Amino acid sequence: MRYILFLFALAYLPGRAQQGLKDYYRGYFPVGVAVSARSLTGPDTNLILRQFNSITPENAMKMGPIHPEENRYNWKDADAIVDFCVRHRLRVRGHNLCWHEQTPAWLFKDANGATVTKEVLLQRLKDHITAVVGRYKGKIYAWDVVNEAVADDSTRLLRNSPWYSICGEEFIEKAFEYAHAADPDAQLFYNDYNTERPEKTERVYQLLKHLLAAGVPITGVGLQGHWSIFEPGPAALRTTIHRFAALGLKVQITELDVSVYPWEKQRRQHRPDENDEFTPQLEQRQADQYKQMFAIFREEANGPAAPAHGPLTGVTFWNITDRHTWLDDYPVLGRKNYPLLFDTNGQPKKAFWEVVNF
């Protein structure tokens, strides 16, 4: 009997190994990844096509890279990513239309270097969103419209960015209205981090509740998912998803990675006494955290194989393999991080097998 089971396992495992994340989760939600245009013509291309069925441009569609000057757009990298996805029938999540970072220097100033008026800034925002969303209408199914507008300071609701200081909260409403006008069929998301920490959960909830009450065309909320082996716990994650779903919004995990280090806010240098080796113990803790998270994602999924038709409609990883991630050197300069499912050689880690073994 054991010999028969062994032969069955030999026949079964290779087929499973050939499947990608997208295949395991076909009945639950799309599984995406953030890429650069360079990723699509390099050594990671085959891995992307094998594992994922949704793509997010990591930087190519942010306002600074795509609209560096008032009368000039840089479409090259964004076009390359969208064209690749069209050829390979991959979904595209646009990221992002309005953010306080990676904004071009000209945006908030007039020809004399003075701060522009609210009317001028809103017109510039409208022109930008109309051009970008309009160019990819019908090719991008969802947009992160406004990114990280809620303050880190728990005594404030909104971040005191140039957007807010010039326009007040109206820039958020207008951004969604402009995006909806440019592509009425696109799903429109508000996207933020630390959303599973209770005080931030509540402030994001209040913002979204206000937008919905005002009739703003918002589809869902993106939980960035820049997490770690230390947080969030299952209760916090479930509570967050349910809190936003209660508003009738879709929920997506938009920028997932699981750091092997505790969260740090301030940048600093890597100290000589710090060990950044990816030890077996860290690998196991990361695998356990991913396993726990994806069990919750499946419970909350809105797919034919999901146990209930929940609010979760997508999961996107932020970068492809541990070879290079945005967490390398951030926030600790000189420190390597290992936050993804594929190692520095592009091979599945223990966490990968925990995610697909259900």
C-alpha positions in Angstrom: 0.0 0.0 0.0 2.8 2.4 0.9 4.5 1.6 -2.4 1.3 2.5 -4.3 1.0 5.8 -2.5 4.6 6.5 -3.2 4.1 5.9 -7.0 1.0 8.1 -6.9 2.9 10.9 -5.2 5.6 10.7 -7.9 3.0 11.0 -10.6 1.1 13.8 -8.9 3.8 16.2 -7.6 5.4 17.1 -10.9 2.0 18.3 -12.3 1.5 20.4 -9.2 5.0 21.8 -9.4 4.2 23.0 -13.0 1.2 25.0 -11.8 1.6 28.6 -10.8 0.0 30.7 -8.1 -2.6 31.8 -10.6 -3.6 28.2 -11.2 -3.9 27.2 -7.6 -6.0 30.3 -6.9 -8.0 30.3 -10.1 -11.3 29.8 -8.3 -10.5 32.4 -5.7 -9.0 35.6 -7.1 -6.3 36.9 -9.5 -2.8 36.8 -8.2 -0.7 39.7 -9.4 2.8 41.1 -9.2 4.4 44.6 -9.5 6.9 44.9 -12.3 9.0 47.3 -14.3 9.2 47.3 -18.0 12.6 45.7 -17.8 11.2 42.8 -15.9 9.2 41.8 -18.9 12.2 41.2 -21.2 14.6 39.7 -18.6 15.2 36.5 -16.7 12.0 36.9 -14.7 9.7 36.9 -17.7 8.9 33.2 -17.7 8.4 33.2 -14.0 5.9 36.1 -14.3 3.9 34.3 -17.0 3.9 31.0 -15.2 2.9 32.3 -11.8 0.7 35.4 -12.2 -2.3 36.6 -14.1 -2.4 40.2 -13.1 0.3 42.9 -13.4 0.8 46.2 -11.6 3.3 48.7 -13.0 5.5 49.4 -9.9 6.6 52.9 -10.9 5.9 53.5 -14.6 2.4 55.0 -14.2 3.2 57.2 -11.2 2.8 60.8 -11.9 6.5 61.7 -11.8 7.7 59.1 -14.3 4.8 59.3 -16.7 4.2 63.1 -16.6 7.6 64.7 -15.9 6.7 68.0 -17.5 3.3 69.8 -17.8 3.2 69.4 -21.6 5.1 66.1 -21.9 4.1 62.6 -21.1 6.5 59.6 -21.0 4.5 56.7 -22.2 7.3 54.3 -23.1 7.4 52.0 -20.1 3.7 52.1 -19.3 2.9 51.3 -22.9 5.4 48.4 -22.8 3.8 46.9 -19.7 0.2 47.3 -21.0 1.1 45.9 -24.4 2.8 42.9 -22.8 -0.3 42.2 -20.7 -2.6 42.5 -23.7 -0.5 40.0 -25.7 -0.5 37.5 -22.8 -4.1 38.2 -21.7 -3.1 39.4 -18.2 -5.1 41.8 -16.1 -3.6 45.2 -15.4 -4.0 47.2 -12.2 -3.1 50.9 -12.8 -1.0 52.4 -10.0 -1.4 55.3 -9.2 -3.2 58.5 -10.2 -2.7 60.8 -7.2 -0.1 60.6 -4.5 2.0 62.9 -2.4 5.3 61.2 -3.4 6.8 60.8 -6.9 5.1 63.9 -8.1 6.8 66.1 -10.7 8.3 69.5 -9.5 6.1 71.5 -11.8 2.8 70.3 -10.5 2.3 72.6 -7.5 4.1 75.7 -8.9 3.3 78.4 -11.5 5.7 79.9 -14.1 7.1 82.2 -11.4 7.6 79.5 -8.8 4.6 80.5 -6.7 2.2 77.9 -5.3 -0.7 77.4 -7.7 -4.3 78.0 -6.8 -6.8 75.2 -6.0 -8.5 75.8 -9.3 -5.2 75.4 -11.2 -4.2 72.3 -9.3 -7.5 70.5 -9.7 -7.4 71.3 -13.5 -3.9 69.8 -13.7 -5.1 66.8 -11.8 -8.1 66.4 -14.2 -5.9 66.8 -17.3 -3.5 64.2 -16.0 -6.1 61.6 -15.0 -8.0 62.1 -18.2 -4.9 61.6 -20.3 -3.6 58.6 -18.5 -6.9 56.7 -17.8 -8.1 57.6 -21.2 -5.1 56.2 -23.0 -5.5 52.8 -21.4 -9.3 52.7 -21.3 -10.6 49.1 -21.6 -7.1 47.7 -21.0 -6.8 48.5 -17.3 -9.5 46.9 -15.2 -8.7 48.7 -11.9 -6.9 51.8 -10.7 -5.4 52.9 -7.5 -6.8 56.4 -7.8 -5.7 58.0 -4.5 -2.7 56.6 -2.6 -1.9 57.1 1.0 -3.9 60.3 1.7 -4.6 59.3 5.4 -2.1 60.8 7.8 0.4 58.8 9.9 -0.3 61.2 12.7 -3.2 59.7 14.6 -4.5 63.2 15.6 -5.2 64.0 11.9 -7.5 62.4 9.3 -5.7 63.4 6.2 -2.0 63.8 5.4 -0.9 67.5 5.2 0.4 67.1 1.7 0.6 69.8 -1.0 -2.6 68.3 -2.4 -4.4 68.8 0.9 -2.8 72.2 1.8 -3.9 73.6 -1.6 -7.2 71.8 -2.2 -8.4 70.5 1.1 -10.1 67.1 1.0 -11.8 67.9 -2.3 -8.8 66.6 -4.3 -9.7 63.0 -3.3 -13.3 63.3 -4.4 -12.3 65.0 -7.7 -9.7 62.4 -8.5 -12.3 59.6 -8.4 -14.7 61.6 -10.4 -12.1 62.4 -13.1 -11.1 58.7 -13.3 -14.7 57.5 -13.5 -15.4 60.0 -16.3 -12.3 58.8 -18.2 -13.2 55.1 -17.9 -16.7 54.4 -16.5 -16.0 50.6 -16.5 -12.8 50.7 -14.5 -12.8 49.7 -10.8 -11.5 52.6 -8.6 -9.6 52.0 -5.4 -8.3 54.0 -2.5 -5.0 52.5 -1.5 -3.1 52.7 1.8 -0.7 51.0 4.2 -1.0 50.0 7.9 -4.7 49.7 7.3 -4.9 46.7 9.7 -3.7 48.8 12.7 -6.9 49.7 14.6 -6.5 53.5 14.8 -5.6 53.7 11.1 -8.3 51.3 10.2 -10.8 53.6 11.7 -9.5 56.7 10.0 -9.4 55.1 6.6 -13.0 53.8 7.3 -14.1 57.3 8.1 -12.6 58.7 4.9 -14.3 55.9 2.8 -17.6 56.4 4.5 -17.5 60.1 3.8 -16.7 59.5 0.1 -19.5 57.0 -0.3 -22.0 59.3 1.4 -20.9 62.1 -1.0 -21.7 59.8 -4.0 -18.0 59.5 -5.0 -17.6 56.6 -7.5 -15.3 54.4 -5.5 -15.3 50.6 -5.9 -13.0 49.4 -3.3 -10.0 49.7 -0.9 -6.5 48.5 -1.4 -4.7 47.1 1.7 -1.1 47.4 0.7 0.0 44.5 2.8 3.6 45.6 3.5 3.7 43.2 6.5 6.2 41.1 8.4 6.6 37.9 10.3 5.6 39.9 13.4 2.3 41.4 12.1 -0.6 41.4 11.5 -2.2 38.7 13.5 -5.2 36.8 12.1 -7.8 38.7 14.2 -6.5 42.1 13.0 -6.5 41.1 9.4 -10.0 39.6 9.5 -11.3 42.7 11.3 -9.9 45.0 8.8 -11.3 43.2 5.8 -14.8 43.0 7.4 -14.7 46.6 8.5 -14.3 47.9 4.9 -16.5 45.2 3.4 -19.3 46.5 5.7 -19.3 49.7 3.6 -20.1 47.6 0.5 -16.6 48.0 -0.9 -14.4 45.4 -2.6 -11.1 44.7 -0.9 -7.8 43.8 -2.6 -4.3 43.2 -1.2 -2.4 45.4 -3.5 1.3 45.4 -2.5 2.0 42.2 -0.5 5.4 41.3 1.0 6.3 39.8 4.4 9.5 41.3 5.8 11.7 39.2 8.1 12.4 42.3 10.2 10.2 44.3 12.6 8.6 47.4 11.1 10.8 50.5 11.4 9.7 54.0 10.4 13.0 56.0 10.5 15.8 55.4 8.0 19.1 54.4 9.4 22.4 52.7 8.5 22.8 48.9 8.8 24.9 48.2 11.9 27.9 45.8 11.7 26.6 43.7 14.5 23.3 43.0 12.7 22.9 39.7 10.9 20.8 39.9 7.7 21.1 36.2 6.9 17.9 34.4 5.9 18.1 31.7 8.5 16.0 28.5 8.5 14.2 29.8 11.5 13.2 33.1 9.7 12.2 31.0 6.7 9.9 28.9 8.8 8.3 32.0 10.5 7.8 33.6 7.2 6.2 30.5 5.7 3.9 30.3 8.8 2.8 33.9 8.3 2.1 33.5 4.6 0.2 30.3 5.3 -2.0 32.0 7.9 -2.6 35.1 5.6 -3.6 33.1 2.6 -6.0 30.9 4.6 -7.8 34.1 5.5 -7.6 35.4 2.0 -9.3 32.2 0.8 -12.0 32.5 3.4 -12.7 36.1 2.4 -12.5 35.5 -1.4 -15.2 36.2 -3.9 -14.7 33.3 -6.3 -16.5 30.0 -7.3 -14.2 27.9 -5.1 -14.3 30.2 -2.1 -16.3 29.0 0.9 -18.3 32.2 0.9 -18.6 35.0 -1.6 -16.6 37.5 0.3 -15.2 40.9 -0.5 -11.6 40.0 -1.4 -11.2 40.2 -5.2 -7.4 40.2 -5.7 -3.9 39.7 -4.2 -0.8 41.4 -5.7 2.8 40.9 -4.6 5.1 43.8 -4.6 8.1 42.6 -6.7 8.9 39.2 -8.1 11.7 37.5 -6.3 14.1 38.1 -3.4 16.8 39.0 -5.9 15.6 42.6 -5.8 12.9 44.1 -3.7 12.0 47.6 -2.7 12.8 46.6 1.0 16.4 46.1 0.1 18.1 49.2 1.7 14.7 50.4 3.0 14.4 51.7 5.6 17.8 50.3 6.7 20.6 51.2 4.3 22.8 48.2 3.5 20.3 45.6 4.7 19.0 42.8 2.6 15.4 41.6 2.9 13.8 38.4 1.8 10.0 39.1 1.7 8.7 37.2 -1.2 7.7 33.6 -2.2 10.6 33.1 -4.6 14.3 33.2 -3.5 17.2 35.1 -5.1 17.5 32.4 -7.8 13.8 32.6 -8.6 13.0 29.2 -7.0 9.9 28.6 -4.7 10.6 29.1 -1.0 9.0 27.2 1.8 6.4 30.0 2.0 5.4 29.3 -1.6 4.5 25.7 -0.8 2.6 26.7 2.3 0.5 29.2 0.2 -0.4 26.6 -2.4 -0.9 23.6 -0.1 -4.6 23.7 0.6 
